Amino acid sequence: MKISINDVEHVADLARLHLDEKEKEQLAGQLSSVLDYIDMLNELDTKDVPPTTLAVFIDNVFRSDEVGQSLTNEVALANAPDKKDGFFRVPTII
């Protein structure tokens, strides 16, 4: 499929990109190559290929949630630069 300079200008305008003539020509060629490759892939018979979301199955790598010791208020606030009444004190933001 051939992408025209007008198509590139339209997409660049939607994306608010400012392209010079050389960039427009280069992008038209590159986008045409991508669409030609997709056309080649569309020729493949994938009727018997089940849809997949991942090329390689990945197991969940998260650790399980377990109840454990938490920090005491004093330990949590030990290195705080500013604290008041057992809480972190931060600048007011309005």
C-alpha positions in Angstrom: 0.0 0.0 0.0 1.4 3.4 -1.0 1.2 6.2 1.6 1.1 9.6 0.0 2.7 12.8 1.3 -0.9 14.1 1.9 -1.5 11.2 4.3 1.7 11.9 6.1 0.8 15.6 6.4 -2.7 14.7 7.7 -1.3 12.4 10.4 1.5 14.9 11.3 -1.2 17.6 11.7 -3.3 15.4 14.0 -0.2 14.6 16.1 0.9 18.3 15.9 4.2 17.4 14.4 6.1 19.9 12.2 7.9 18.0 9.4 10.0 19.4 6.6 9.6 18.0 3.0 12.5 15.5 3.4 11.0 14.1 6.6 7.6 13.8 5.0 9.1 11.8 2.0 11.1 9.6 4.4 8.1 8.8 6.6 5.9 8.1 3.5 8.4 5.5 2.4 8.8 4.0 5.8 5.0 3.8 6.5 4.5 2.3 3.1 7.0 -0.4 3.9 5.3 -1.2 7.2 1.9 -1.5 5.5 3.4 -3.7 2.7 4.8 -6.0 5.4 1.4 -6.2 7.1 -0.1 -7.1 3.7 2.4 -10.0 3.5 1.4 -11.2 6.9 -2.3 -11.0 6.0 -1.6 -13.6 3.3 -0.7 -16.2 5.9 -3.3 -18.8 6.8 -4.0 -18.4 10.5 -7.4 -20.2 10.5 -6.1 -23.0 12.8 -3.9 -20.8 15.0 -5.6 -20.0 18.4 -5.5 -16.4 19.5 -2.8 -15.6 22.0 -2.1 -12.7 24.3 1.5 -13.6 25.0 4.1 -15.3 22.8 5.6 -17.0 25.8 3.6 -18.1 28.9 4.8 -16.2 32.0 4.0 -17.3 35.5 3.0 -14.8 38.1 6.2 -13.7 39.8 4.6 -11.8 42.7 5.2 -13.0 46.2 2.2 -14.1 48.2 0.8 -11.7 50.8 1.7 -12.6 54.3 1.0 -10.9 57.6 4.3 -9.8 59.2 5.8 -7.3 61.6 5.3 -3.7 60.7 7.3 -0.7 61.8 6.6 1.1 65.0 5.7 4.7 64.7 9.0 5.7 66.3 11.0 3.7 63.8 9.0 4.9 60.8 9.6 8.6 61.9 13.2 8.1 63.0 14.7 9.8 59.9 11.9 12.2 59.1 13.2 15.7 58.7 10.0 17.2 60.2 7.5 15.4 62.4 4.7 16.4 64.8 2.4 14.4 67.1 3.5 11.1 65.6 3.0 12.1 61.9 5.2 13.2 59.1 4.9 17.0 58.7 4.9 18.3 55.1 4.6 21.8 53.7 1.1 23.1 53.1 0.1 23.0 49.4 -2.8 25.1 48.3 
